[in-house]
Amino acid sequence: MSHPGATVMTPASPRPRERPNADADQAMRALGNALLSMLDRDQAPPCAGDDRWTSDDHTTRTDVAKHCQPCPLLDPCGTAATATKARFGTWAGIDRTPRGRTP
Ligand code: SF4
């Protein structure tokens, strides 16, 4: 599973090996479609190409979380993170990386 910011940088990124479940697939598809719609309008989410969202440093990940609030992808990003049980990086304003684990 790719973070949305990384997806912008690598649009041909490989599909994940594990397909967690249909809800996760649907949520990631919705996020991907919303992201493509944004890119079609020459816009990009704040995390695009910015590795602070997937930084090894917890403080960095939490500091950037506020930049998610105005993001047009906030809802589908949060839904995708929940559906896929994202366990690394900041998604939709929440650092999903468990304490003590680096992404
Ligand atoms: S809500 Fe945050 S993590 Fe999700 S796409 Fe937007 S900026 Fe990126």
Boltz pocket constraint, residues with backbone or C-beta under 6 A from the ligand:
constraints:
  - pocket:
      binder: B
      contacts: [[A, 4], [A, 5], [A, 45], [A, 46], [A, 47], [A, 48], [A, 53], [A, 67], [A, 68], [A, 69], [A, 71], [A, 72], [A, 73], [A, 74], [A, 77], [A, 78], [A, 90], [A, 91], [A, 92], [A, 93]]
      max_distance: 6.0
